[in-house]
Every structure is written in structure tokens, then in C-alpha cells.
């Protein structure tokens, strides 16, 4: 049996490529769902330590407004009609993300992810941050597959000792979005794979994925995680 392709890309793989260059090789209307975690445009560097070393700054996380604009435009092109997109973002630049998102998608909610554990920030001058936003939108109209839930979702963040990426999202949260807005066998895309959490969630929910990441060290970790899932199955 031949490998399943989308354009020139094999499914269920993470490619070390710049997403804007890569996505142009995907034909129109091929993707069933996008769940994505792009750079927040805030030059983020986690203070969390892994093996006594801090994570590096996130690539393309400053002065990359054009990246976000081009990405949302291409996301619209590759999504099939009547599908959904979820894009994480922070309150710091939610106005910009929302403006660019709404150029292409019908914004249905700004979902609030309650992480059940606050961050640090300005310890004496700002309230402790405990949430992130997720822009949820439609290309056409996408109906829920499961029970409707509130737009504030409680889901514990990945504990610091278990983090493989500074902005890693919990699988349980990603799975909610994947189950609610795609069907088994559908293709889920994330243009910013990190260490592959969206890819893992898609596989565990019986979906396929295509993803891109520019940092080879994160792809190496992602591939190990993905292979462990394939082995278990």
C-alpha cells in the first residue's frame, strides 16, 4: 500500500520547514481541522527549567506580524469548506490576532483556557496570570460532534518537570477541540508543531496530521513521542 499524501507531503509526519513556505505546497481545501499554537509575538522565554537549563526563546516570537497574517490567510485556503480552526494566543496581542483572524474566519468564540495554575510575571504589580485565549472560528459553518461545553475550559497545564517545550499544551485540552470539530480519519494541521502535542492528540483520537516546525531539536523530541504512541497502538 502506498503512502498517503497531501500535495507532496506524507501524512503523519512533521517537516522541518518554515510554515509559510511549506503550506504553499498544500493544495486548496485539503485540511479538515486546524489546531495551532503560533508564536504570541512577545519574545517569550520560559523561566521554567528542564535539566537545570532554561528553554530558549521561541523562534519567530518577535516582530513577526507578517508571519501571523500570512499564516491565517493560508490556513483559510487549505481548509475544506464548513470546517473549524483553533488558534492559541495571549491577551498581550489578542487584538492583533483577532483582527487578522477575522479577515478570513467567522470568529465564534474566544475560548478561555483556565490552566488551574498561575504564572509569575510582575509579582507586586499585576494579577497572577492563570489563563490563555483560543480563537475559535469557522470557514463556512462547522457543527460540534460532541456535547456543547462552556467557553471557559478548565484543564491543568503540563507540569514543569514534564514539559518538553516552553509553551507545550496539554493533550487533554487539544483532544477536546479535535473531537468536537473533526471526524475520525480527518486531517488535522498545525503549522507550529513544537514537540508534537497536536500531532499526538490527533493520532490518539484516530485522526491524521500534517505539521511543520523549524527547530530540529523539537522535531527530534516530537518524533520520539509519536513513535511511542505508534508502538503502544
C-alpha positions as CSV (number, residue, x, y, z in Angstrom):
1,X,0.0,0.0,0.0
2,X,1.4,3.4,-1.0
3,X,1.9,6.2,1.5
4,X,-0.9,8.7,1.9
5,X,0.0,12.1,0.6
6,X,-1.4,15.6,0.7
7,X,0.2,17.5,-2.1
8,X,3.8,16.5,-1.9
9,X,3.7,15.8,1.8
10,X,3.3,12.4,3.5
11,X,0.7,12.4,6.2
12,X,1.5,11.8,9.9
13,X,4.9,13.5,9.6
14,X,6.4,16.7,11.0
15,X,8.5,18.5,8.4
16,X,11.4,20.8,9.3
17,X,10.3,23.7,7.2
18,X,9.1,27.3,7.5
19,X,5.4,27.0,7.6
20,X,4.7,29.8,5.1
21,X,7.0,28.2,2.5
22,X,5.7,24.7,3.2
23,X,2.0,25.4,3.3
24,X,2.0,26.8,-0.2
25,X,2.7,23.2,-1.4
26,X,-0.6,22.0,0.1
27,X,-3.5,22.2,-2.5
28,X,-6.7,24.2,-1.7
29,X,-9.3,22.6,0.6
30,X,-7.4,19.6,1.8
31,X,-7.4,20.0,5.6
32,X,-10.3,19.0,7.9
33,X,-9.3,20.9,11.1
34,X,-6.5,23.3,12.2
35,X,-5.5,23.3,15.9
36,X,-2.4,25.6,16.1
37,X,-0.2,27.4,18.6
38,X,1.6,30.1,16.7
39,X,4.2,32.5,18.3
40,X,2.5,35.0,20.6
41,X,4.7,37.9,19.3
42,X,6.0,38.7,22.8
43,X,9.6,37.3,22.7
44,X,8.7,34.7,25.2
45,X,11.2,32.8,27.2
46,X,10.1,30.4,29.9
47,X,11.6,30.7,33.3
48,X,10.9,27.0,33.8
49,X,14.0,24.9,33.9
50,X,14.5,21.5,32.4
51,X,17.6,19.6,33.5
52,X,18.7,22.8,35.2
53,X,18.7,24.8,31.9
54,X,16.1,27.3,30.8
55,X,14.3,26.9,27.5
56,X,15.4,29.0,24.6
57,X,13.4,31.9,23.3
58,X,10.6,30.9,20.9
59,X,11.6,31.2,17.3
60,X,9.9,34.0,15.3
61,X,8.3,35.3,18.5
62,X,9.0,39.0,18.0
63,X,8.3,41.4,15.1
64,X,6.6,38.6,13.2
65,X,3.2,40.2,12.5
66,X,3.5,39.4,8.8
67,X,4.0,35.7,9.7
68,X,0.7,35.6,11.5
69,X,-1.1,37.5,8.8
70,X,0.2,35.2,6.0
71,X,-0.4,32.1,8.1
72,X,-4.1,32.8,8.7
73,X,-4.6,33.6,5.1
74,X,-3.0,30.3,4.0
75,X,-4.9,28.4,6.7
76,X,-8.2,29.6,5.2
77,X,-7.1,28.4,1.7
78,X,-6.1,24.9,2.7
79,X,-9.1,24.2,5.0
80,X,-12.1,22.5,3.4
81,X,-15.5,24.2,3.4
82,X,-17.5,24.0,6.7
83,X,-14.5,23.4,8.9
84,X,-13.0,24.9,12.0
85,X,-9.8,26.4,13.3
86,X,-8.5,26.9,16.8
87,X,-5.6,29.2,17.4
88,X,-4.0,29.8,20.8
89,X,-3.0,33.4,21.7
90,X,-2.2,35.5,24.7
91,X,-4.0,38.6,26.0
92,X,-0.9,40.6,25.2
93,X,-1.6,40.7,21.5
94,X,-5.2,39.3,21.3
95,X,-6.4,42.5,19.5
96,X,-3.9,41.9,16.6
97,X,-4.6,38.2,16.4
98,X,-8.4,38.7,16.4
99,X,-8.2,41.4,13.7
100,X,-6.1,39.1,11.4
101,X,-8.2,36.0,12.2
102,X,-11.5,37.8,11.3
103,X,-10.1,38.8,7.9
104,X,-10.7,35.2,6.9
105,X,-12.8,33.3,9.5
106,X,-16.0,33.8,11.3
107,X,-15.0,34.1,14.9
108,X,-17.4,32.1,17.1
109,X,-15.7,32.3,20.5
110,X,-12.6,33.4,22.3
111,X,-12.3,30.4,24.4
112,X,-10.6,30.9,27.8
113,X,-8.3,28.1,28.9
114,X,-8.1,28.1,32.7
115,X,-4.8,26.5,33.4
116,X,-5.6,25.9,37.1
117,X,-2.1,27.2,38.0
118,X,-1.0,30.8,37.7
119,X,2.3,32.0,36.3
120,X,4.7,34.6,37.7
121,X,5.1,37.9,35.9
122,X,5.1,41.1,37.9
123,X,4.7,39.7,41.4
124,X,3.9,43.0,43.1
125,X,2.2,45.0,40.3
126,X,0.0,42.6,38.3
127,X,-2.6,39.9,39.0
128,X,-1.3,36.4,38.6
129,X,-1.9,35.1,35.1
130,X,-4.0,31.9,35.0
131,X,-5.4,31.7,31.5
132,X,-4.7,31.8,27.8
133,X,-7.1,32.5,24.9
134,X,-8.0,30.3,22.0
135,X,-9.6,31.9,18.9
136,X,-12.3,29.5,17.6
137,X,-13.6,30.2,14.2
138,X,-15.4,28.7,11.1
139,X,-14.7,28.5,7.4
140,X,-18.4,28.3,6.5
141,X,-20.2,26.5,9.3
142,X,-18.8,23.7,11.4
143,X,-21.1,21.8,13.8
144,X,-20.0,20.2,17.0
145,X,-19.6,16.4,17.0
146,X,-19.9,16.2,20.8
147,X,-21.8,17.9,23.6
148,X,-21.6,21.7,23.7
149,X,-19.4,22.9,26.5
150,X,-18.8,26.4,28.1
151,X,-16.3,28.8,26.6
152,X,-14.2,28.6,29.8
153,X,-12.4,25.3,29.8
154,X,-10.6,24.0,32.9
155,X,-7.6,21.9,32.1
156,X,-4.4,21.7,34.1
157,X,-1.2,22.8,32.3
158,X,1.6,20.4,31.7
159,X,3.6,20.2,35.0
160,X,7.0,21.9,34.7
161,X,9.1,18.7,35.3
162,X,7.3,17.1,32.3
163,X,7.5,20.0,29.8
164,X,9.2,19.2,26.6
165,X,8.6,22.7,25.1
166,X,8.2,26.0,26.9
167,X,4.6,26.6,25.6
168,X,3.5,22.9,25.5
169,X,-0.3,22.5,25.6
170,X,-1.9,19.6,27.4
171,X,-3.2,16.7,25.3
172,X,-6.5,16.6,27.1
173,X,-7.3,20.2,26.0
174,X,-6.3,19.6,22.4
175,X,-8.3,16.4,22.3
176,X,-11.5,18.3,23.2
177,X,-11.1,20.6,20.2
178,X,-10.2,17.7,17.9
179,X,-13.1,15.5,18.9
180,X,-15.6,18.4,18.8
181,X,-14.6,19.7,15.3
182,X,-13.4,16.8,13.2
183,X,-14.3,13.2,12.3
184,X,-12.3,10.1,12.7
185,X,-9.9,9.8,9.8
186,X,-9.8,13.5,9.2
187,X,-6.6,15.5,8.7
188,X,-5.5,17.9,11.4
189,X,-2.9,20.6,10.7
190,X,-0.6,22.6,13.0
191,X,1.9,24.9,11.4
192,X,3.9,25.2,14.6
193,X,4.4,21.7,15.9
194,X,6.8,22.3,18.8
195,X,7.3,18.9,20.3
196,X,4.2,17.5,18.6
197,X,1.4,17.7,21.1
198,X,-1.3,18.4,18.4
199,X,0.1,15.6,16.4
200,X,-0.1,13.2,19.3
201,X,-3.6,14.3,20.2
202,X,-4.7,13.7,16.6
203,X,-3.3,10.2,16.5
204,X,-4.8,9.2,19.8
205,X,-8.2,10.4,18.6
206,X,-8.0,8.4,15.4
207,X,-7.1,11.4,13.1
208,X,-4.2,12.0,10.7
209,X,-1.9,15.0,10.9
210,X,0.4,17.2,8.9
211,X,2.7,19.6,10.7
212,X,5.8,21.8,10.4
213,X,8.5,23.0,12.8
214,X,11.7,24.9,12.2
215,X,13.6,23.8,15.3
216,X,15.2,20.4,14.7
217,X,15.7,19.7,18.5
218,X,11.9,19.9,19.0
219,X,11.2,17.7,16.0
220,X,13.5,15.1,17.4
221,X,11.5,15.1,20.7
222,X,8.2,15.1,18.8
223,X,9.2,12.0,16.7
224,X,10.1,10.1,19.9
225,X,6.8,10.9,21.4
226,X,4.9,10.0,18.2
227,X,6.8,6.7,17.8
228,X,6.0,5.8,21.4
229,X,2.3,6.2,20.6
230,X,2.5,4.1,17.4
231,X,4.3,1.4,19.4
232,X,1.7,1.3,22.1
233,X,-1.0,1.0,19.4
